[in-house]
Amino acid sequence: GKLVMWNSQEEVWSSYDHIILNSRYSKSWYLHYIEPNGGLKSWKKHGLIPVTQILYPPVSPVKAPRDINSLVKTLSLDKHSFGIAMLGRFFPGRASKGHFKALDLVDQILRAVSPNQRNSLALYMVGNVPPQGAKYFADLSTAIKERSLPIQLFPNASVDVVRAVLHQSTLFWHLTGVDMVGYEDPASYEHFGIAIAEAMSARCLPVAMNRGGVVDIVNNRENGWLVNSALDIARVTTQAMELSQNALSRMQDSAQVRVRRFHTAEFLRNMESLVRRSSKSSNLRRFVKKNRKQITQANIHVLPPMA
């Protein structure tokens, strides 16, 4: 559809130094929809346009709970040696976490692996159940029981349960957008993916769709896997089950190193830099707006300082 900007917004647009976006994916849609309608009109009218800047959100490392050994036994997380975690709200519709698709994937994997590997596999689905997701969750629970799949549900889990599941799991499935392959719908993909970064901090290797903000976090085959279809998820998971513990440990080490770039200290450093740059440009921008006519006649355009 066409995005309509009202005239007063052009004035507001010219007062911005920076437009902050949380990933390259978000920036691409901003440049596609917003800037041509608001930013460029502001440029033509006022000679000013804000600089687009990516600022990744802060991610706090997920530490194991103090009583993890007790929790592992209580939650029966010790019955399977190859756990897969899924984290996200249980709800239908756009941006759904792909829980029902995961049932089919587990079934495919069980058919492809050896009996020993089959007994080692378990999928843990963790997330809140909002009011609009009650029927969705009930139907999901029924489907799991009817198909006798090795899947455990942890609805409305505590923080300690979430941490225990992530630290006990080998892989982290992130299926947002799995049913939207071939569609350009920005609302149906992950704009960044904090849960993925959190899982990586707990040495849980992500298997995620190669779309959206996820690609800013995961380096394919180095600290996780980026895939293009549901079939790829099953294939990659089967391959991961064949890896040696040493190979998995190297990837887990890499995952923990990778997510340091998203830690809170890094976020604060980058935000401070943005604030400094904006403060330096504020007087200049006021001068440009006040003297717009003379500057236009001189064919001068002003951008905020880049450093």
Disulfide bonds with the S-S distance in Angstrom:
none
